[in-house]
Amino acid sequence: MERMIIPSDAELIISTSSKGDQSKWLIGNTWVKENNRGYENIAEYVAFLILDSSNLPKTSFIPYTPCIIKKSDGTVTEGCYSNDFRGSLQEVTLERLFEVNFETTDDILGNGRYSTEDKFNAVLEKVHLFTGQDVSLEISQMLAFDAFILNEDRHTNNILFLYNPITAVWKLAPIFDNGLSLLSDLKDYPMSKPIDILKKKVKAKPFNSSFKKQLALYKGAPFINRKLLLNRVTESPYDLGRAKEVVMSQLNDAHLQGIIIG
């Protein structure tokens, strides 16, 4: 793995996920993230390989590379790095988008009378109202991808929009931050347990805890190329460990065949 040296003057940024805090640093135009609960760096990398083996535009997702992190105090850990995709644009999470418009996603997502599709449609209608953008297909495709990688961290602060203050134009940010996927959390999903059993424990977000029900929101064509993905994970220069086993299991999952090409 590449070695990323954290300068002594680099600002430590603590990001909060649904499972606690994670240390990261912005060094120039590069984000460096440290593993916190397991093999998040490999999960990020494999999630990138899956997207890179799809027919999604290359601009719609962020590449991640595993690395060794050497901190200024001499501590050595593992993590990954990626480019900062924001540029001069302002980042606004889905939750924050509702807040600045004096609303909250809880009013929709916490409504027990709504079906999963009702919640999805209601949230996306608000997004269209607030931004002028219809991203229903893109969000539903992201949720289908989440079902494939078993992403348990797609909460409303992990869906991001970018705003151009000069042109006043909004757009959906690329897919990023997939570290809590592919059973990477070794504290909750120990290596001693069978994958098939662990898969049943993972809960989806944000419209339903069932990946199957969120997957059903996607009405588009298959987009993950089986043959290309198998080649990518087989030829990887890194030891993908259990993440590769999860990919193989998912490729054979009957519920996911509708998003797989070949």
C-alpha positions as a LaTeX table, in Angstrom:
\begin{tabular}{lrrr}
\hline
Residue & $x$ (\AA) & $y$ (\AA) & $z$ (\AA) \\
\hline
Met1 & 0.00 & 0.00 & 0.00 \\
Glu2 & 1.01 & 3.59 & $-0.52$ \\
Arg3 & 2.14 & 5.49 & 2.54 \\
Met4 & 0.44 & 8.78 & 3.41 \\
Ile5 & 2.35 & 10.98 & 5.85 \\
Ile6 & 0.21 & 13.31 & 7.94 \\
Pro7 & 2.05 & 16.64 & 8.46 \\
Ser8 & 2.23 & 17.94 & 12.03 \\
Asp9 & 0.23 & 21.02 & 11.04 \\
Ala10 & $-2.53$ & 19.04 & 9.32 \\
Glu11 & $-5.93$ & 19.67 & 10.87 \\
Leu12 & $-7.56$ & 16.58 & 12.34 \\
Ile13 & $-11.23$ & 16.45 & 11.36 \\
Ile14 & $-13.57$ & 14.15 & 13.24 \\
Ser15 & $-16.45$ & 13.00 & 11.05 \\
Thr16 & $-19.47$ & 11.35 & 12.59 \\
Ser17 & $-21.08$ & 8.26 & 11.12 \\
Ser18 & $-23.99$ & 6.20 & 12.38 \\
Lys19 & $-21.39$ & 4.14 & 14.28 \\
Gly20 & $-19.30$ & 6.84 & 15.90 \\
Asp21 & $-16.40$ & 9.09 & 15.00 \\
Gln22 & $-13.75$ & 8.65 & 12.32 \\
Ser23 & $-10.51$ & 10.59 & 11.98 \\
Lys24 & $-9.68$ & 12.20 & 8.66 \\
Trp25 & $-7.40$ & 14.90 & 7.31 \\
Leu26 & $-7.57$ & 17.20 & 4.28 \\
Ile27 & $-4.05$ & 17.54 & 2.91 \\
Gly28 & $-4.02$ & 19.81 & $-0.12$ \\
Asn29 & $-6.71$ & 18.37 & $-2.36$ \\
Thr30 & $-6.61$ & 14.90 & $-0.80$ \\
Trp31 & $-8.80$ & 13.44 & 1.93 \\
Val32 & $-7.14$ & 10.80 & 4.11 \\
Lys33 & $-9.43$ & 8.64 & 6.29 \\
Glu34 & $-8.37$ & 6.28 & 9.07 \\
Asn35 & $-9.94$ & 2.89 & 9.73 \\
Asn36 & $-12.06$ & 2.90 & 12.86 \\
Arg37 & $-14.02$ & $-0.34$ & 13.17 \\
Gly38 & $-12.42$ & $-2.77$ & 10.75 \\
Tyr39 & $-11.47$ & $-2.81$ & 7.07 \\
Glu40 & $-13.28$ & 0.38 & 5.97 \\
Asn41 & $-10.42$ & 1.22 & 3.58 \\
Ile42 & $-10.82$ & $-2.03$ & 1.67 \\
Ala43 & $-14.60$ & $-1.59$ & 1.66 \\
Glu44 & $-14.19$ & 1.88 & 0.14 \\
Tyr45 & $-11.83$ & 0.49 & $-2.49$ \\
Val46 & $-14.05$ & $-2.48$ & $-3.40$ \\
Ala47 & $-17.13$ & $-0.23$ & $-3.52$ \\
Phe48 & $-15.20$ & 1.90 & $-6.01$ \\
Leu49 & $-14.32$ & $-1.20$ & $-8.06$ \\
Ile50 & $-18.01$ & $-2.10$ & $-8.20$ \\
Leu51 & $-18.99$ & 1.37 & $-9.40$ \\
Asp52 & $-16.07$ & 1.39 & $-11.84$ \\
Ser53 & $-17.41$ & $-1.92$ & $-13.20$ \\
Ser54 & $-20.81$ & $-0.37$ & $-13.82$ \\
Asn55 & $-22.19$ & 1.78 & $-16.62$ \\
Leu56 & $-22.50$ & 4.82 & $-14.36$ \\
Pro57 & $-20.63$ & 7.92 & $-15.57$ \\
Lys58 & $-17.12$ & 8.09 & $-14.11$ \\
Thr59 & $-17.98$ & 11.51 & $-12.70$ \\
Ser60 & $-20.80$ & 10.06 & $-10.60$ \\
Phe61 & $-18.58$ & 8.32 & $-8.03$ \\
Ile62 & $-15.30$ & 8.90 & $-6.21$ \\
Pro63 & $-12.24$ & 6.60 & $-6.45$ \\
Tyr64 & $-10.66$ & 5.45 & $-3.17$ \\
Thr65 & $-7.20$ & 3.96 & $-2.65$ \\
Pro66 & $-6.11$ & 1.98 & 0.44 \\
Cys67 & $-3.04$ & 3.34 & 2.20 \\
Ile68 & $-0.81$ & 3.20 & 5.24 \\
Ile69 & $-1.19$ & 6.31 & 7.39 \\
Lys70 & 1.81 & 7.61 & 9.31 \\
Lys71 & 0.85 & 10.28 & 11.82 \\
Ser72 & 3.14 & 13.04 & 13.07 \\
Asp73 & 3.48 & 11.29 & 16.45 \\
Gly74 & 4.88 & 8.21 & 14.72 \\
Thr75 & 1.70 & 6.14 & 14.95 \\
Val76 & 1.08 & 3.94 & 11.90 \\
Thr77 & $-2.42$ & 2.82 & 10.96 \\
Glu78 & $-4.40$ & 1.87 & 7.85 \\
Gly79 & $-6.92$ & 3.91 & 5.92 \\
Cys80 & $-7.61$ & 5.23 & 2.44 \\
Tyr81 & $-7.45$ & 8.43 & 0.47 \\
Ser82 & $-9.52$ & 10.20 & $-2.18$ \\
Asn83 & $-9.63$ & 13.51 & $-4.00$ \\
Asp84 & $-11.67$ & 16.43 & $-2.66$ \\
Phe85 & $-14.50$ & 16.69 & $-5.20$ \\
Arg86 & $-16.06$ & 19.89 & $-3.87$ \\
Gly87 & $-13.85$ & 22.47 & $-5.54$ \\
Ser88 & $-15.47$ & 25.90 & $-5.15$ \\
Leu89 & $-18.93$ & 24.41 & $-4.65$ \\
Gln90 & $-20.76$ & 24.45 & $-1.33$ \\
Glu91 & $-21.72$ & 21.10 & 0.19 \\
Val92 & $-25.19$ & 20.68 & 1.65 \\
Thr93 & $-26.39$ & 17.39 & 3.11 \\
Leu94 & $-29.92$ & 16.18 & 2.48 \\
Glu95 & $-30.73$ & 16.85 & 6.13 \\
Arg96 & $-29.28$ & 20.35 & 5.99 \\
Leu97 & $-31.20$ & 21.05 & 2.77 \\
Phe98 & $-34.43$ & 20.44 & 4.65 \\
Glu99 & $-33.28$ & 22.48 & 7.65 \\
Val100 & $-32.44$ & 25.62 & 5.66 \\
Asn101 & $-35.94$ & 25.40 & 4.22 \\
Phe102 & $-37.38$ & 25.18 & 7.75 \\
Glu103 & $-38.37$ & 21.54 & 7.42 \\
Thr104 & $-37.08$ & 18.20 & 8.64 \\
Thr105 & $-36.79$ & 14.77 & 7.05 \\
Asp106 & $-38.09$ & 13.24 & 10.29 \\
Asp107 & $-41.61$ & 14.43 & 9.47 \\
Ile108 & $-41.52$ & 12.14 & 6.44 \\
Leu109 & $-39.19$ & 9.30 & 7.41 \\
Gly110 & $-40.79$ & 8.94 & 10.83 \\
Asn111 & $-44.34$ & 8.82 & 9.49 \\
Gly112 & $-45.59$ & 5.31 & 10.20 \\
Arg113 & $-48.47$ & 5.68 & 7.77 \\
Tyr114 & $-46.10$ & 6.06 & 4.81 \\
Ser115 & $-44.82$ & 3.12 & 2.82 \\
Thr116 & $-41.18$ & 3.02 & 1.76 \\
Glu117 & $-42.17$ & 4.34 & $-1.65$ \\
Asp118 & $-44.30$ & 7.07 & $-0.07$ \\
Lys119 & $-41.33$ & 8.26 & 1.99 \\
Phe120 & $-39.01$ & 8.18 & $-1.01$ \\
Asn121 & $-41.41$ & 10.11 & $-3.23$ \\
Ala122 & $-42.18$ & 12.69 & $-0.53$ \\
Val123 & $-38.49$ & 13.37 & 0.17 \\
Leu124 & $-37.59$ & 13.59 & $-3.51$ \\
Glu125 & $-40.51$ & 15.91 & $-4.22$ \\
Lys126 & $-39.14$ & 18.24 & $-1.55$ \\
Val127 & $-35.65$ & 17.99 & $-3.04$ \\
His128 & $-37.07$ & 19.00 & $-6.42$ \\
Leu129 & $-38.87$ & 21.91 & $-4.78$ \\
Phe130 & $-35.75$ & 23.10 & $-2.94$ \\
Thr131 & $-33.18$ & 22.61 & $-5.73$ \\
Gly132 & $-35.07$ & 22.41 & $-9.00$ \\
Gln133 & $-33.36$ & 19.07 & $-9.63$ \\
Asp134 & $-35.11$ & 15.72 & $-10.20$ \\
Val135 & $-32.63$ & 13.16 & $-8.90$ \\
Ser136 & $-35.11$ & 10.36 & $-8.19$ \\
Leu137 & $-33.42$ & 7.92 & $-10.57$ \\
Glu138 & $-29.94$ & 8.72 & $-9.29$ \\
Ile139 & $-30.92$ & 8.35 & $-5.63$ \\
Ser140 & $-32.82$ & 5.11 & $-6.25$ \\
Gln141 & $-29.81$ & 3.75 & $-8.16$ \\
Met142 & $-27.56$ & 4.70 & $-5.25$ \\
Leu143 & $-29.88$ & 2.79 & $-2.92$ \\
Ala144 & $-29.71$ & $-0.22$ & $-5.26$ \\
Phe145 & $-25.92$ & 0.01 & $-5.11$ \\
Asp146 & $-26.17$ & 0.24 & $-1.31$ \\
Ala147 & $-28.17$ & $-2.99$ & $-1.33$ \\
Phe148 & $-25.36$ & $-4.67$ & $-3.26$ \\
Ile149 & $-22.60$ & $-3.48$ & $-0.92$ \\
Leu150 & $-24.75$ & $-3.72$ & 2.24 \\
Asn151 & $-24.11$ & $-0.07$ & 3.09 \\
Glu152 & $-25.50$ & 0.62 & 6.55 \\
Asp153 & $-24.51$ & 4.30 & 6.68 \\
Arg154 & $-26.62$ & 6.06 & 4.00 \\
His155 & $-28.32$ & 8.36 & 6.52 \\
Thr156 & $-29.64$ & 11.79 & 5.55 \\
Asn157 & $-26.32$ & 13.45 & 6.40 \\
Asn158 & $-24.56$ & 11.07 & 4.02 \\
Ile159 & $-26.48$ & 12.09 & 0.90 \\
Leu160 & $-24.87$ & 15.23 & $-0.40$ \\
Phe161 & $-25.75$ & 18.05 & $-2.77$ \\
Leu162 & $-23.41$ & 20.66 & $-4.24$ \\
Tyr163 & $-24.43$ & 24.28 & $-4.73$ \\
Asn164 & $-22.77$ & 26.79 & $-7.05$ \\
Pro165 & $-23.21$ & 30.22 & $-5.41$ \\
Ile166 & $-22.31$ & 32.01 & $-8.64$ \\
Thr167 & $-24.80$ & 30.30 & $-10.94$ \\
Ala168 & $-27.25$ & 29.32 & $-8.16$ \\
Val169 & $-27.37$ & 25.79 & $-9.61$ \\
Trp170 & $-27.65$ & 22.61 & $-7.55$ \\
Lys171 & $-26.45$ & 19.10 & $-8.37$ \\
Leu172 & $-26.22$ & 15.76 & $-6.63$ \\
Ala173 & $-22.73$ & 15.00 & $-5.35$ \\
Pro174 & $-20.87$ & 11.90 & $-6.58$ \\
Ile175 & $-21.33$ & 8.68 & $-4.61$ \\
Phe176 & $-18.77$ & 8.66 & $-1.80$ \\
Asp177 & $-18.14$ & 7.46 & 1.76 \\
Asn178 & $-18.98$ & 3.76 & 1.47 \\
Gly179 & $-16.66$ & 2.51 & 4.21 \\
Leu180 & $-19.34$ & 1.00 & 6.43 \\
Ser181 & $-20.25$ & $-1.65$ & 3.88 \\
Leu182 & $-19.30$ & $-5.17$ & 2.81 \\
Leu183 & $-19.36$ & $-6.22$ & 6.50 \\
Ser184 & $-16.32$ & $-4.01$ & 7.22 \\
Asp185 & $-17.33$ & $-3.44$ & 10.85 \\
Leu186 & $-15.50$ & $-6.26$ & 12.61 \\
Lys187 & $-17.01$ & $-5.29$ & 15.97 \\
Asp188 & $-20.55$ & $-5.97$ & 14.76 \\
Tyr189 & $-19.70$ & $-8.57$ & 12.12 \\
Pro190 & $-16.85$ & $-10.75$ & 13.46 \\
Met191 & $-14.80$ & $-12.85$ & 11.07 \\
Ser192 & $-15.77$ & $-15.99$ & 12.99 \\
Lys193 & $-19.39$ & $-15.83$ & 11.80 \\
Pro194 & $-20.67$ & $-17.07$ & 8.39 \\
Ile195 & $-21.28$ & $-14.35$ & 5.80 \\
Asp196 & $-24.84$ & $-15.51$ & 5.07 \\
Ile197 & $-25.79$ & $-15.07$ & 8.72 \\
Leu198 & $-24.08$ & $-11.68$ & 9.05 \\
Lys199 & $-25.75$ & $-10.34$ & 5.90 \\
Lys200 & $-29.14$ & $-10.78$ & 7.54 \\
Lys201 & $-28.10$ & $-8.54$ & 10.45 \\
Val202 & $-27.25$ & $-5.46$ & 8.37 \\
Lys203 & $-29.86$ & $-2.70$ & 8.33 \\
Ala204 & $-30.38$ & $-0.26$ & 5.46 \\
Lys205 & $-31.01$ & 3.50 & 5.57 \\
Pro206 & $-32.72$ & 5.96 & 5.23 \\
Phe207 & $-36.18$ & 5.01 & 3.88 \\
Asn208 & $-36.40$ & 1.48 & 5.27 \\
Ser209 & $-34.18$ & $-0.85$ & 7.26 \\
Ser210 & $-34.75$ & $-3.52$ & 4.59 \\
Phe211 & $-32.31$ & $-3.46$ & 1.67 \\
Lys212 & $-34.83$ & $-5.44$ & $-0.36$ \\
Lys213 & $-37.51$ & $-2.76$ & 0.05 \\
Gln214 & $-35.11$ & 0.06 & $-0.79$ \\
Leu215 & $-33.84$ & $-1.92$ & $-3.79$ \\
Ala216 & $-37.43$ & $-2.07$ & $-5.09$ \\
Leu217 & $-37.40$ & 1.73 & $-5.42$ \\
Tyr218 & $-35.02$ & 1.41 & $-8.39$ \\
Lys219 & $-36.93$ & 1.00 & $-11.66$ \\
Gly220 & $-33.99$ & 1.34 & $-14.02$ \\
Ala221 & $-31.91$ & $-1.11$ & $-16.03$ \\
Pro222 & $-29.12$ & $-3.37$ & $-14.71$ \\
Phe223 & $-25.90$ & $-1.42$ & $-14.25$ \\
Ile224 & $-23.24$ & $-3.60$ & $-12.54$ \\
Asn225 & $-21.22$ & $-5.63$ & $-15.05$ \\
Arg226 & $-20.61$ & $-9.08$ & $-13.55$ \\
Lys227 & $-17.70$ & $-10.10$ & $-15.80$ \\
Leu228 & $-15.89$ & $-6.80$ & $-15.44$ \\
Leu229 & $-16.33$ & $-6.79$ & $-11.67$ \\
Leu230 & $-15.02$ & $-10.34$ & $-11.33$ \\
Asn231 & $-11.94$ & $-9.34$ & $-13.32$ \\
Arg232 & $-11.38$ & $-6.24$ & $-11.18$ \\
Val233 & $-11.57$ & $-8.02$ & $-7.82$ \\
Thr234 & $-9.49$ & $-10.95$ & $-9.08$ \\
Glu235 & $-6.72$ & $-8.72$ & $-10.45$ \\
Ser236 & $-6.64$ & $-6.32$ & $-7.50$ \\
Pro237 & $-3.13$ & $-5.60$ & $-6.15$ \\
Tyr238 & $-4.55$ & $-5.58$ & $-2.61$ \\
Asp239 & $-5.67$ & $-8.42$ & $-0.37$ \\
Leu240 & $-9.43$ & $-7.84$ & $-0.38$ \\
Gly241 & $-10.11$ & $-10.41$ & 2.31 \\
Arg242 & $-13.73$ & $-10.89$ & 3.29 \\
Ala243 & $-14.88$ & $-7.94$ & 1.17 \\
Lys244 & $-14.23$ & $-10.07$ & $-1.91$ \\
Glu245 & $-16.21$ & $-12.96$ & $-0.42$ \\
Val246 & $-19.15$ & $-10.64$ & 0.21 \\
Val247 & $-19.03$ & $-9.47$ & $-3.42$ \\
Met248 & $-19.11$ & $-13.07$ & $-4.62$ \\
Ser249 & $-22.06$ & $-13.79$ & $-2.34$ \\
Gln250 & $-23.93$ & $-10.74$ & $-3.58$ \\
Leu251 & $-23.35$ & $-11.63$ & $-7.23$ \\
Asn252 & $-25.22$ & $-14.88$ & $-6.55$ \\
Asp253 & $-28.03$ & $-13.29$ & $-4.53$ \\
Ala254 & $-31.35$ & $-13.80$ & $-6.32$ \\
His255 & $-32.73$ & $-10.46$ & $-5.11$ \\
Leu256 & $-29.88$ & $-8.54$ & $-6.77$ \\
Gln257 & $-29.96$ & $-10.05$ & $-10.26$ \\
Gly258 & $-32.09$ & $-7.17$ & $-11.55$ \\
Ile259 & $-29.17$ & $-4.74$ & $-11.18$ \\
Ile260 & $-26.47$ & $-7.09$ & $-12.52$ \\
Ile261 & $-25.48$ & $-7.28$ & $-16.20$ \\
Gly262 & $-24.60$ & $-10.80$ & $-17.35$ \\
\hline
\end{tabular}
